[in-house]
Amino acid sequence: MPKFPGLSGADVVRALRRLGFVQIRQSGSHILMRRAERGCVVPNHRELKLGTVNGILRQAGVSPDEFASVL
């Protein structure tokens, strides 16, 4: 399982867009991304903790290896 050190919210949004997600809306610093019926909320912060990134991937239904391939 790959590690994701030093990812920002913008990095995660960029990678999710490459996987086919689109930005639905933004409320404050939280961005709602959606692909088909799966969606996830990405906090737009400078650095995200590893547990936060893993939670985003779980919400989105994306495997860590698939995510790492588009970073």
PDB file of N, CA, C, O and CB in Angstrom:
ATOM      1  N   MET A   1       0.846  -1.179   0.000  1.00  0.00           N
ATOM      2  CA  MET A   1       0.000   0.000   0.000  1.00  0.00           C
ATOM      3  C   MET A   1       0.888   1.237   0.000  1.00  0.00           C
ATOM      4  O   MET A   1       1.741   1.388   0.874  1.00  0.00           O
ATOM      5  CB  MET A   1      -0.961   0.001   1.220  1.00  0.00           C
ATOM      6  N   PRO A   2       0.694   2.128  -0.977  1.00  0.00           N
ATOM      7  CA  PRO A   2       1.560   3.301  -1.064  1.00  0.00           C
ATOM      8  C   PRO A   2       1.258   4.318   0.028  1.00  0.00           C
ATOM      9  O   PRO A   2       0.131   4.424   0.512  1.00  0.00           O
ATOM     10  CB  PRO A   2       1.417   3.954  -2.423  1.00  0.00           C
ATOM     11  N   LYS A   3       2.284   5.054   0.398  1.00  0.00           N
ATOM     12  CA  LYS A   3       2.125   6.155   1.355  1.00  0.00           C
ATOM     13  C   LYS A   3       1.930   7.442   0.570  1.00  0.00           C
ATOM     14  O   LYS A   3       2.410   7.558  -0.558  1.00  0.00           O
ATOM     15  CB  LYS A   3       3.362   6.265   2.316  1.00  0.00           C
ATOM     16  N   PHE A   4       1.243   8.394   1.143  1.00  0.00           N
ATOM     17  CA  PHE A   4       0.975   9.658   0.477  1.00  0.00           C
ATOM     18  C   PHE A   4       1.468  10.805   1.346  1.00  0.00           C
ATOM     19  O   PHE A   4       0.658  11.496   1.963  1.00  0.00           O
ATOM     20  CB  PHE A   4      -0.528   9.811   0.171  1.00  0.00           C
ATOM     21  N   PRO A   5       2.771  11.022   1.408  1.00  0.00           N
ATOM     22  CA  PRO A   5       3.280  12.089   2.282  1.00  0.00           C
ATOM     23  C   PRO A   5       3.098  13.466   1.659  1.00  0.00           C
ATOM     24  O   PRO A   5       3.302  13.654   0.460  1.00  0.00           O
ATOM     25  CB  PRO A   5       4.757  11.858   2.593  1.00  0.00           C
ATOM     26  N   GLY A   6       2.713  14.417   2.489  1.00  0.00           N
ATOM     27  CA  GLY A   6       2.687  15.813   2.080  1.00  0.00           C
ATOM     28  C   GLY A   6       1.700  16.182   0.994  1.00  0.00           C
ATOM     29  O   GLY A   6       1.973  17.091   0.210  1.00  0.00           O
ATOM     30  N   LEU A   7       0.562  15.511   0.918  1.00  0.00           N
ATOM     31  CA  LEU A   7      -0.444  15.877  -0.079  1.00  0.00           C
ATOM     32  C   LEU A   7      -1.299  17.024   0.430  1.00  0.00           C
ATOM     33  O   LEU A   7      -1.688  17.048   1.597  1.00  0.00           O
ATOM     34  CB  LEU A   7      -1.327  14.669  -0.432  1.00  0.00           C
ATOM     35  N   SER A   8      -1.587  17.966  -0.443  1.00  0.00           N
ATOM     36  CA  SER A   8      -2.502  19.046  -0.085  1.00  0.00           C
ATOM     37  C   SER A   8      -3.893  18.703  -0.625  1.00  0.00           C
ATOM     38  O   SER A   8      -4.058  17.748  -1.385  1.00  0.00           O
ATOM     39  CB  SER A   8      -2.001  20.423  -0.649  1.00  0.00           C
ATOM     40  N   GLY A   9      -4.874  19.485  -0.226  1.00  0.00           N
ATOM     41  CA  GLY A   9      -6.225  19.285  -0.737  1.00  0.00           C
ATOM     42  C   GLY A   9      -6.282  19.475  -2.242  1.00  0.00           C
ATOM     43  O   GLY A   9      -7.003  18.758  -2.935  1.00  0.00           O
ATOM     44  N   ALA A  10      -5.519  20.446  -2.755  1.00  0.00           N
ATOM     45  CA  ALA A  10      -5.487  20.699  -4.199  1.00  0.00           C
ATOM     46  C   ALA A  10      -4.896  19.512  -4.952  1.00  0.00           C
ATOM     47  O   ALA A  10      -5.352  19.186  -6.048  1.00  0.00           O
ATOM     48  CB  ALA A  10      -4.678  21.968  -4.502  1.00  0.00           C
ATOM     49  N   ASP A  11      -3.882  18.861  -4.372  1.00  0.00           N
ATOM     50  CA  ASP A  11      -3.294  17.676  -5.001  1.00  0.00           C
ATOM     51  C   ASP A  11      -4.321  16.549  -5.103  1.00  0.00           C
ATOM     52  O   ASP A  11      -4.411  15.873  -6.128  1.00  0.00           O
ATOM     53  CB  ASP A  11      -2.061  17.202  -4.209  1.00  0.00           C
ATOM     54  N   VAL A  12      -5.081  16.354  -4.048  1.00  0.00           N
ATOM     55  CA  VAL A  12      -6.097  15.291  -4.035  1.00  0.00           C
ATOM     56  C   VAL A  12      -7.195  15.594  -5.046  1.00  0.00           C
ATOM     57  O   VAL A  12      -7.638  14.699  -5.765  1.00  0.00           O
ATOM     58  CB  VAL A  12      -6.704  15.130  -2.621  1.00  0.00           C
ATOM     59  N   VAL A  13      -7.640  16.852  -5.108  1.00  0.00           N
ATOM     60  CA  VAL A  13      -8.678  17.239  -6.076  1.00  0.00           C
ATOM     61  C   VAL A  13      -8.178  17.014  -7.499  1.00  0.00           C
ATOM     62  O   VAL A  13      -8.917  16.500  -8.339  1.00  0.00           O
ATOM     63  CB  VAL A  13      -9.090  18.724  -5.880  1.00  0.00           C
ATOM     64  N   ARG A  14      -6.936  17.392  -7.777  1.00  0.00           N
ATOM     65  CA  ARG A  14      -6.352  17.216  -9.103  1.00  0.00           C
ATOM     66  C   ARG A  14      -6.311  15.734  -9.491  1.00  0.00           C
ATOM     67  O   ARG A  14      -6.640  15.382 -10.624  1.00  0.00           O
ATOM     68  CB  ARG A  14      -4.938  17.817  -9.147  1.00  0.00           C
ATOM     69  N   ALA A  15      -5.913  14.876  -8.567  1.00  0.00           N
ATOM     70  CA  ALA A  15      -5.846  13.437  -8.842  1.00  0.00           C
ATOM     71  C   ALA A  15      -7.245  12.854  -9.053  1.00  0.00           C
ATOM     72  O   ALA A  15      -7.443  12.013  -9.930  1.00  0.00           O
ATOM     73  CB  ALA A  15      -5.135  12.702  -7.687  1.00  0.00           C
ATOM     74  N   LEU A  16      -8.205  13.297  -8.256  1.00  0.00           N
ATOM     75  CA  LEU A  16      -9.574  12.795  -8.419  1.00  0.00           C
ATOM     76  C   LEU A  16     -10.167  13.230  -9.754  1.00  0.00           C
ATOM     77  O   LEU A  16     -10.921  12.478 -10.371  1.00  0.00           O
ATOM     78  CB  LEU A  16     -10.462  13.282  -7.270  1.00  0.00           C
ATOM     79  N   ARG A  17      -9.835  14.435 -10.203  1.00  0.00           N
ATOM     80  CA  ARG A  17     -10.306  14.884 -11.525  1.00  0.00           C
ATOM     81  C   ARG A  17      -9.764  13.995 -12.623  1.00  0.00           C
ATOM     82  O   ARG A  17     -10.471  13.695 -13.585  1.00  0.00           O
ATOM     83  CB  ARG A  17      -9.895  16.339 -11.785  1.00  0.00           C
ATOM     84  N   ARG A  18      -8.510  13.566 -12.492  1.00  0.00           N
ATOM     85  CA  ARG A  18      -7.912  12.661 -13.479  1.00  0.00           C
ATOM     86  C   ARG A  18      -8.604  11.304 -13.484  1.00  0.00           C
ATOM     87  O   ARG A  18      -8.567  10.588 -14.485  1.00  0.00           O
ATOM     88  CB  ARG A  18      -6.420  12.482 -13.200  1.00  0.00           C
ATOM     89  N   LEU A  19      -9.238  10.948 -12.361  1.00  0.00           N
ATOM     90  CA  LEU A  19      -9.971   9.685 -12.265  1.00  0.00           C
ATOM     91  C   LEU A  19     -11.430   9.818 -12.688  1.00  0.00           C
ATOM     92  O   LEU A  19     -12.186   8.849 -12.610  1.00  0.00           O
ATOM     93  CB  LEU A  19      -9.902   9.158 -10.851  1.00  0.00           C
ATOM     94  N   GLY A  20     -11.834  11.006 -13.135  1.00  0.00           N
ATOM     95  CA  GLY A  20     -13.189  11.184 -13.638  1.00  0.00           C
ATOM     96  C   GLY A  20     -14.150  11.866 -12.690  1.00  0.00           C
ATOM     97  O   GLY A  20     -15.337  11.972 -13.002  1.00  0.00           O
ATOM     98  N   PHE A  21     -13.688  12.328 -11.551  1.00  0.00           N
ATOM     99  CA  PHE A  21     -14.546  13.046 -10.610  1.00  0.00           C
ATOM    100  C   PHE A  21     -14.699  14.489 -11.052  1.00  0.00           C
ATOM    101  O   PHE A  21     -13.790  15.055 -11.659  1.00  0.00           O
ATOM    102  CB  PHE A  21     -13.974  12.979  -9.180  1.00  0.00           C
ATOM    103  N   VAL A  22     -15.840  15.085 -10.753  1.00  0.00           N
ATOM    104  CA  VAL A  22     -16.070  16.497 -11.036  1.00  0.00           C
ATOM    105  C   VAL A  22     -16.432  17.200  -9.737  1.00  0.00           C
ATOM    106  O   VAL A  22     -16.986  16.595  -8.819  1.00  0.00           O
ATOM    107  CB  VAL A  22     -17.189  16.687 -12.103  1.00  0.00           C
ATOM    108  N   GLN A  23     -16.113  18.475  -9.677  1.00  0.00           N
ATOM    109  CA  GLN A  23     -16.440  19.265  -8.491  1.00  0.00           C
ATOM    110  C   GLN A  23     -17.894  19.691  -8.580  1.00  0.00           C
ATOM    111  O   GLN A  23     -18.303  20.341  -9.542  1.00  0.00           O
ATOM    112  CB  GLN A  23     -15.504  20.504  -8.356  1.00  0.00           C
ATOM    113  N   ILE A  24     -18.668  19.322  -7.575  1.00  0.00           N
ATOM    114  CA  ILE A  24     -20.091  19.659  -7.542  1.00  0.00           C
ATOM    115  C   ILE A  24     -20.286  21.035  -6.913  1.00  0.00           C
ATOM    116  O   ILE A  24     -20.968  21.897  -7.467  1.00  0.00           O
ATOM    117  CB  ILE A  24     -20.891  18.588  -6.760  1.00  0.00           C
ATOM    118  N   ARG A  25     -19.670  21.225  -5.739  1.00  0.00           N
ATOM    119  CA  ARG A  25     -19.789  22.515  -5.056  1.00  0.00           C
ATOM    120  C   ARG A  25     -18.689  22.634  -4.024  1.00  0.00           C
ATOM    121  O   ARG A  25     -17.973  21.675  -3.735  1.00  0.00           O
ATOM    122  CB  ARG A  25     -21.181  22.676  -4.392  1.00  0.00           C
ATOM    123  N   GLN A  26     -18.571  23.831  -3.475  1.00  0.00           N
ATOM    124  CA  GLN A  26     -17.609  24.078  -2.407  1.00  0.00           C
ATOM    125  C   GLN A  26     -18.293  24.895  -1.333  1.00  0.00           C
ATOM    126  O   GLN A  26     -18.963  25.889  -1.616  1.00  0.00           O
ATOM    127  CB  GLN A  26     -16.338  24.805  -2.938  1.00  0.00           C
ATOM    128  N   SER A  27     -18.116  24.463  -0.098  1.00  0.00           N
ATOM    129  CA  SER A  27     -18.661  25.184   1.042  1.00  0.00           C
ATOM    130  C   SER A  27     -17.502  25.481   1.982  1.00  0.00           C
ATOM    131  O   SER A  27     -17.022  24.591   2.683  1.00  0.00           O
ATOM    132  CB  SER A  27     -19.794  24.366   1.762  1.00  0.00           C
ATOM    133  N   GLY A  28     -17.059  26.717   1.995  1.00  0.00           N
ATOM    134  CA  GLY A  28     -15.899  27.078   2.792  1.00  0.00           C
ATOM    135  C   GLY A  28     -14.665  26.416   2.215  1.00  0.00           C
ATOM    136  O   GLY A  28     -14.349  26.602   1.040  1.00  0.00           O
ATOM    137  N   SER A  29     -13.963  25.641   3.039  1.00  0.00           N
ATOM    138  CA  SER A  29     -12.749  24.977   2.564  1.00  0.00           C
ATOM    139  C   SER A  29     -12.982  23.505   2.224  1.00  0.00           C
ATOM    140  O   SER A  29     -12.021  22.746   2.101  1.00  0.00           O
ATOM    141  CB  SER A  29     -11.658  25.092   3.608  1.00  0.00           C
ATOM    142  N   HIS A  30     -14.226  23.096   2.074  1.00  0.00           N
ATOM    143  CA  HIS A  30     -14.532  21.698   1.768  1.00  0.00           C
ATOM    144  C   HIS A  30     -15.144  21.599   0.367  1.00  0.00           C
ATOM    145  O   HIS A  30     -16.110  22.291   0.043  1.00  0.00           O
ATOM    146  CB  HIS A  30     -15.498  21.099   2.834  1.00  0.00           C
ATOM    147  N   ILE A  31     -14.557  20.722  -0.455  1.00  0.00           N
ATOM    148  CA  ILE A  31     -14.961  20.564  -1.846  1.00  0.00           C
ATOM    149  C   ILE A  31     -15.659  19.219  -2.002  1.00  0.00           C
ATOM    150  O   ILE A  31     -15.122  18.186  -1.602  1.00  0.00           O
ATOM    151  CB  ILE A  31     -13.736  20.672  -2.805  1.00  0.00           C
ATOM    152  N   LEU A  32     -16.855  19.234  -2.582  1.00  0.00           N
ATOM    153  CA  LEU A  32     -17.612  18.004  -2.829  1.00  0.00           C
ATOM    154  C   LEU A  32     -17.340  17.547  -4.251  1.00  0.00           C
ATOM    155  O   LEU A  32     -17.632  18.256  -5.214  1.00  0.00           O
ATOM    156  CB  LEU A  32     -19.141  18.220  -2.598  1.00  0.00           C
ATOM    157  N   MET A  33     -16.770  16.338  -4.369  1.00  0.00           N
ATOM    158  CA  MET A  33     -16.446  15.741  -5.660  1.00  0.00           C
ATOM    159  C   MET A  33     -17.378  14.552  -5.882  1.00  0.00           C
ATOM    160  O   MET A  33     -17.763  13.874  -4.930  1.00  0.00           O
ATOM    161  CB  MET A  33     -14.941  15.303  -5.726  1.00  0.00           C
ATOM    162  N   ARG A  34     -17.744  14.298  -7.165  1.00  0.00           N
ATOM    163  CA  ARG A  34     -18.665  13.197  -7.456  1.00  0.00           C
ATOM    164  C   ARG A  34     -18.298  12.547  -8.782  1.00  0.00           C
ATOM    165  O   ARG A  34     -17.900  13.213  -9.738  1.00  0.00           O
ATOM    166  CB  ARG A  34     -20.126  13.697  -7.487  1.00  0.00           C
ATOM    167  N   ARG A  35     -18.448  11.208  -8.810  1.00  0.00           N
ATOM    168  CA  ARG A  35     -18.328  10.412 -10.030  1.00  0.00           C
ATOM    169  C   ARG A  35     -19.419   9.367  -9.963  1.00  0.00           C
ATOM    170  O   ARG A  35     -19.423   8.523  -9.067  1.00  0.00           O
ATOM    171  CB  ARG A  35     -16.896   9.755 -10.181  1.00  0.00           C
ATOM    172  N   ALA A  36     -20.351   9.417 -10.914  1.00  0.00           N
ATOM    173  CA  ALA A  36     -21.531   8.546 -10.918  1.00  0.00           C
ATOM    174  C   ALA A  36     -22.272   8.720  -9.587  1.00  0.00           C
ATOM    175  O   ALA A  36     -22.642   9.843  -9.242  1.00  0.00           O
ATOM    176  CB  ALA A  36     -21.124   7.041 -11.143  1.00  0.00           C
ATOM    177  N   GLU A  37     -22.495   7.647  -8.840  1.00  0.00           N
ATOM    178  CA  GLU A  37     -23.208   7.784  -7.564  1.00  0.00           C
ATOM    179  C   GLU A  37     -22.272   7.870  -6.376  1.00  0.00           C
ATOM    180  O   GLU A  37     -22.734   8.018  -5.245  1.00  0.00           O
ATOM    181  CB  GLU A  37     -24.150   6.624  -7.372  1.00  0.00           C
ATOM    182  N   ARG A  38     -20.943   7.780  -6.602  1.00  0.00           N
ATOM    183  CA  ARG A  38     -19.964   7.869  -5.509  1.00  0.00           C
ATOM    184  C   ARG A  38     -19.490   9.311  -5.374  1.00  0.00           C
ATOM    185  O   ARG A  38     -19.226   9.984  -6.370  1.00  0.00           O
ATOM    186  CB  ARG A  38     -18.754   6.916  -5.759  1.00  0.00           C
ATOM    187  N   GLY A  39     -19.385   9.768  -4.157  1.00  0.00           N
ATOM    188  CA  GLY A  39     -18.911  11.116  -3.911  1.00  0.00           C
ATOM    189  C   GLY A  39     -17.998  11.160  -2.704  1.00  0.00           C
ATOM    190  O   GLY A  39     -17.939  10.209  -1.924  1.00  0.00           O
ATOM    191  N   CYS A  40     -17.285  12.265  -2.552  1.00  0.00           N
ATOM    192  CA  CYS A  40     -16.400  12.431  -1.410  1.00  0.00           C
ATOM    193  C   CYS A  40     -16.216  13.922  -1.134  1.00  0.00           C
ATOM    194  O   CYS A  40     -16.420  14.766  -2.006  1.00  0.00           O
ATOM    195  CB  CYS A  40     -15.031  11.740  -1.662  1.00  0.00           C
ATOM    196  N   VAL A  41     -15.834  14.212   0.078  1.00  0.00           N
ATOM    197  CA  VAL A  41     -15.585  15.580   0.505  1.00  0.00           C
ATOM    198  C   VAL A  41     -14.090  15.729   0.753  1.00  0.00           C
ATOM    199  O   VAL A  41     -13.497  14.969   1.519  1.00  0.00           O
ATOM    200  CB  VAL A  41     -16.411  15.941   1.783  1.00  0.00           C
ATOM    201  N   VAL A  42     -13.487  16.719   0.094  1.00  0.00           N
ATOM    202  CA  VAL A  42     -12.051  16.952   0.214  1.00  0.00           C
ATOM    203  C   VAL A  42     -11.831  18.283   0.915  1.00  0.00           C
ATOM    204  O   VAL A  42     -12.250  19.319   0.400  1.00  0.00           O
ATOM    205  CB  VAL A  42     -11.356  16.936  -1.182  1.00  0.00           C
ATOM    206  N   PRO A  43     -11.178  18.283   2.088  1.00  0.00           N
ATOM    207  CA  PRO A  43     -10.843  19.551   2.733  1.00  0.00           C
ATOM    208  C   PRO A  43      -9.702  20.219   1.970  1.00  0.00           C
ATOM    209  O   PRO A  43      -8.678  19.588   1.708  1.00  0.00           O
ATOM    210  CB  PRO A  43     -10.456  19.334   4.224  1.00  0.00           C
ATOM    211  N   ASN A  44      -9.872  21.471   1.621  1.00  0.00           N
ATOM    212  CA  ASN A  44      -8.879  22.201   0.846  1.00  0.00           C
ATOM    213  C   ASN A  44      -7.875  22.846   1.792  1.00  0.00           C
ATOM    214  O   ASN A  44      -7.872  24.062   1.986  1.00  0.00           O
ATOM    215  CB  ASN A  44      -9.553  23.269  -0.052  1.00  0.00           C
ATOM    216  N   HIS A  45      -7.013  21.999   2.384  1.00  0.00           N
ATOM    217  CA  HIS A  45      -6.012  22.466   3.336  1.00  0.00           C
ATOM    218  C   HIS A  45      -4.620  22.297   2.738  1.00  0.00           C
ATOM    219  O   HIS A  45      -4.445  21.602   1.738  1.00  0.00           O
ATOM    220  CB  HIS A  45      -6.128  21.701   4.678  1.00  0.00           C
ATOM    221  N   ARG A  46      -3.639  22.934   3.356  1.00  0.00           N
ATOM    222  CA  ARG A  46      -2.260  22.860   2.848  1.00  0.00           C
ATOM    223  C   ARG A  46      -1.708  21.449   2.889  1.00  0.00           C
ATOM    224  O   ARG A  46      -1.060  21.013   1.938  1.00  0.00           O
ATOM    225  CB  ARG A  46      -1.355  23.778   3.646  1.00  0.00           C
ATOM    226  N   GLU A  47      -1.951  20.729   3.973  1.00  0.00           N
ATOM    227  CA  GLU A  47      -1.455  19.360   4.097  1.00  0.00           C
ATOM    228  C   GLU A  47      -2.520  18.513   4.773  1.00  0.00           C
ATOM    229  O   GLU A  47      -3.089  18.897   5.795  1.00  0.00           O
ATOM    230  CB  GLU A  47      -0.118  19.313   4.897  1.00  0.00           C
ATOM    231  N   LEU A  48      -2.779  17.346   4.177  1.00  0.00           N
ATOM    232  CA  LEU A  48      -3.768  16.422   4.726  1.00  0.00           C
ATOM    233  C   LEU A  48      -3.052  15.266   5.403  1.00  0.00           C
ATOM    234  O   LEU A  48      -2.033  14.782   4.910  1.00  0.00           O
ATOM    235  CB  LEU A  48      -4.722  15.903   3.620  1.00  0.00           C
ATOM    236  N   LYS A  49      -3.585  14.830   6.526  1.00  0.00           N
ATOM    237  CA  LYS A  49      -3.011  13.689   7.226  1.00  0.00           C
ATOM    238  C   LYS A  49      -3.318  12.410   6.448  1.00  0.00           C
ATOM    239  O   LYS A  49      -4.257  12.357   5.654  1.00  0.00           O
ATOM    240  CB  LYS A  49      -3.557  13.598   8.676  1.00  0.00           C
ATOM    241  N   LEU A  50      -2.515  11.394   6.691  1.00  0.00           N
ATOM    242  CA  LEU A  50      -2.655  10.124   5.985  1.00  0.00           C
ATOM    243  C   LEU A  50      -4.038   9.511   6.207  1.00  0.00           C
ATOM    244  O   LEU A  50      -4.625   8.968   5.272  1.00  0.00           O
ATOM    245  CB  LEU A  50      -1.570   9.146   6.437  1.00  0.00           C
ATOM    246  N   GLY A  51      -4.560   9.589   7.418  1.00  0.00           N
ATOM    247  CA  GLY A  51      -5.882   9.044   7.712  1.00  0.00           C
ATOM    248  C   GLY A  51      -6.985   9.773   6.968  1.00  0.00           C
ATOM    249  O   GLY A  51      -7.980   9.164   6.575  1.00  0.00           O
ATOM    250  N   THR A  52      -6.816  11.074   6.773  1.00  0.00           N
ATOM    251  CA  THR A  52      -7.794  11.866   6.031  1.00  0.00           C
ATOM    252  C   THR A  52      -7.799  11.454   4.568  1.00  0.00           C
ATOM    253  O   THR A  52      -8.861  11.287   3.968  1.00  0.00           O
ATOM    254  CB  THR A  52      -7.492  13.371   6.164  1.00  0.00           C
ATOM    255  N   VAL A  53      -6.611  11.289   3.992  1.00  0.00           N
ATOM    256  CA  VAL A  53      -6.519  10.862   2.588  1.00  0.00           C
ATOM    257  C   VAL A  53      -7.132   9.480   2.414  1.00  0.00           C
ATOM    258  O   VAL A  53      -7.859   9.243   1.449  1.00  0.00           O
ATOM    259  CB  VAL A  53      -5.046  10.856   2.112  1.00  0.00           C
ATOM    260  N   ASN A  54      -6.848   8.566   3.336  1.00  0.00           N
ATOM    261  CA  ASN A  54      -7.427   7.224   3.247  1.00  0.00           C
ATOM    262  C   ASN A  54      -8.948   7.266   3.377  1.00  0.00           C
ATOM    263  O   ASN A  54      -9.641   6.501   2.707  1.00  0.00           O
ATOM    264  CB  ASN A  54      -6.833   6.317   4.329  1.00  0.00           C
ATOM    265  N   GLY A  55      -9.473   8.140   4.223  1.00  0.00           N
ATOM    266  CA  GLY A  55     -10.920   8.293   4.355  1.00  0.00           C
ATOM    267  C   GLY A  55     -11.558   8.828   3.083  1.00  0.00           C
ATOM    268  O   GLY A  55     -12.646   8.397   2.700  1.00  0.00           O
ATOM    269  N   ILE A  56     -10.881   9.768   2.428  1.00  0.00           N
ATOM    270  CA  ILE A  56     -11.384  10.324   1.164  1.00  0.00           C
ATOM    271  C   ILE A  56     -11.434   9.220   0.109  1.00  0.00           C
ATOM    272  O   ILE A  56     -12.411   9.110  -0.631  1.00  0.00           O
ATOM    273  CB  ILE A  56     -10.488  11.508   0.676  1.00  0.00           C
ATOM    274  N   LEU A  57     -10.388   8.409   0.042  1.00  0.00           N
ATOM    275  CA  LEU A  57     -10.352   7.323  -0.938  1.00  0.00           C
ATOM    276  C   LEU A  57     -11.433   6.284  -0.658  1.00  0.00           C
ATOM    277  O   LEU A  57     -12.030   5.740  -1.587  1.00  0.00           O
ATOM    278  CB  LEU A  57      -8.977   6.656  -0.939  1.00  0.00           C
ATOM    279  N   ARG A  58     -11.683   6.013   0.607  1.00  0.00           N
ATOM    280  CA  ARG A  58     -12.742   5.060   0.978  1.00  0.00           C
ATOM    281  C   ARG A  58     -14.102   5.602   0.557  1.00  0.00           C
ATOM    282  O   ARG A  58     -14.920   4.865   0.008  1.00  0.00           O
ATOM    283  CB  ARG A  58     -12.724   4.778   2.506  1.00  0.00           C
ATOM    284  N   GLN A  59     -14.352   6.896   0.814  1.00  0.00           N
ATOM    285  CA  GLN A  59     -15.616   7.517   0.395  1.00  0.00           C
ATOM    286  C   GLN A  59     -15.787   7.449  -1.113  1.00  0.00           C
ATOM    287  O   GLN A  59     -16.878   7.178  -1.614  1.00  0.00           O
ATOM    288  CB  GLN A  59     -15.680   8.975   0.860  1.00  0.00           C
ATOM    289  N   ALA A  60     -14.697   7.699  -1.832  1.00  0.00           N
ATOM    290  CA  ALA A  60     -14.752   7.768  -3.291  1.00  0.00           C
ATOM    291  C   ALA A  60     -14.789   6.393  -3.941  1.00  0.00           C
ATOM    292  O   ALA A  60     -15.143   6.275  -5.114  1.00  0.00           O
ATOM    293  CB  ALA A  60     -13.569   8.539  -3.814  1.00  0.00           C
ATOM    294  N   GLY A  61     -14.428   5.352  -3.196  1.00  0.00           N
ATOM    295  CA  GLY A  61     -14.388   4.015  -3.774  1.00  0.00           C
ATOM    296  C   GLY A  61     -13.198   3.825  -4.701  1.00  0.00           C
ATOM    297  O   GLY A  61     -13.285   3.101  -5.693  1.00  0.00           O
ATOM    298  N   VAL A  62     -12.086   4.477  -4.378  1.00  0.00           N
ATOM    299  CA  VAL A  62     -10.874   4.413  -5.189  1.00  0.00           C
ATOM    300  C   VAL A  62      -9.809   3.661  -4.394  1.00  0.00           C
ATOM    301  O   VAL A  62      -9.629   3.913  -3.203  1.00  0.00           O
ATOM    302  CB  VAL A  62     -10.375   5.848  -5.588  1.00  0.00           C
ATOM    303  N   SER A  63      -9.115   2.752  -5.040  1.00  0.00           N
ATOM    304  CA  SER A  63      -8.050   2.023  -4.353  1.00  0.00           C
ATOM    305  C   SER A  63      -6.811   2.918  -4.231  1.00  0.00           C
ATOM    306  O   SER A  63      -6.596   3.792  -5.070  1.00  0.00           O
ATOM    307  CB  SER A  63      -7.704   0.705  -5.111  1.00  0.00           C
ATOM    308  N   PRO A  64      -6.003   2.705  -3.198  1.00  0.00           N
ATOM    309  CA  PRO A  64      -4.787   3.506  -3.039  1.00  0.00           C
ATOM    310  C   PRO A  64      -3.825   3.369  -4.221  1.00  0.00           C
ATOM    311  O   PRO A  64      -3.162   4.339  -4.589  1.00  0.00           O
ATOM    312  CB  PRO A  64      -4.078   3.108  -1.764  1.00  0.00           C
ATOM    313  N   ASP A  65      -3.740   2.188  -4.814  1.00  0.00           N
ATOM    314  CA  ASP A  65      -2.858   1.988  -5.963  1.00  0.00           C
ATOM    315  C   ASP A  65      -3.352   2.769  -7.185  1.00  0.00           C
ATOM    316  O   ASP A  65      -2.554   3.352  -7.919  1.00  0.00           O
ATOM    317  CB  ASP A  65      -2.756   0.493  -6.299  1.00  0.00           C
ATOM    318  N   GLU A  66      -4.663   2.775  -7.396  1.00  0.00           N
ATOM    319  CA  GLU A  66      -5.248   3.531  -8.500  1.00  0.00           C
ATOM    320  C   GLU A  66      -5.000   5.030  -8.299  1.00  0.00           C
ATOM    321  O   GLU A  66      -4.674   5.747  -9.245  1.00  0.00           O
ATOM    322  CB  GLU A  66      -6.769   3.240  -8.616  1.00  0.00           C
ATOM    323  N   PHE A  67      -5.155   5.487  -7.073  1.00  0.00           N
ATOM    324  CA  PHE A  67      -4.931   6.895  -6.742  1.00  0.00           C
ATOM    325  C   PHE A  67      -3.463   7.270  -6.950  1.00  0.00           C
ATOM    326  O   PHE A  67      -3.160   8.328  -7.502  1.00  0.00           O
ATOM    327  CB  PHE A  67      -5.354   7.183  -5.287  1.00  0.00           C
ATOM    328  N   ALA A  68      -2.559   6.400  -6.508  1.00  0.00           N
ATOM    329  CA  ALA A  68      -1.124   6.668  -6.646  1.00  0.00           C
ATOM    330  C   ALA A  68      -0.704   6.736  -8.105  1.00  0.00           C
ATOM    331  O   ALA A  68       0.239   7.452  -8.440  1.00  0.00           O
ATOM    332  CB  ALA A  68      -0.313   5.596  -5.927  1.00  0.00           C
ATOM    333  N   SER A  69      -1.383   6.007  -8.973  1.00  0.00           N
ATOM    334  CA  SER A  69      -1.002   6.001 -10.383  1.00  0.00           C
ATOM    335  C   SER A  69      -1.301   7.322 -11.090  1.00  0.00           C
ATOM    336  O   SER A  69      -0.706   7.606 -12.130  1.00  0.00           O
ATOM    337  CB  SER A  69      -1.713   4.881 -11.095  1.00  0.00           C
ATOM    338  N   VAL A  70      -2.209   8.134 -10.548  1.00  0.00           N
ATOM    339  CA  VAL A  70      -2.544   9.408 -11.190  1.00  0.00           C
ATOM    340  C   VAL A  70      -1.941  10.613 -10.475  1.00  0.00           C
ATOM    341  O   VAL A  70      -2.171  11.750 -10.888  1.00  0.00           O
ATOM    342  CB  VAL A  70      -4.042   9.566 -11.258  1.00  0.00           C
ATOM    343  N   LEU A  71      -1.181  10.385  -9.420  1.00  0.00           N
ATOM    344  CA  LEU A  71      -0.546  11.503  -8.716  1.00  0.00           C
ATOM    345  C   LEU A  71       0.578  12.101  -9.534  1.00  0.00           C
ATOM    346  O   LEU A  71       1.223  13.053  -9.093  1.00  0.00           O
ATOM    347  CB  LEU A  71      -0.015  11.051  -7.363  1.00  0.00           C
TER     348      LEU A  71
END
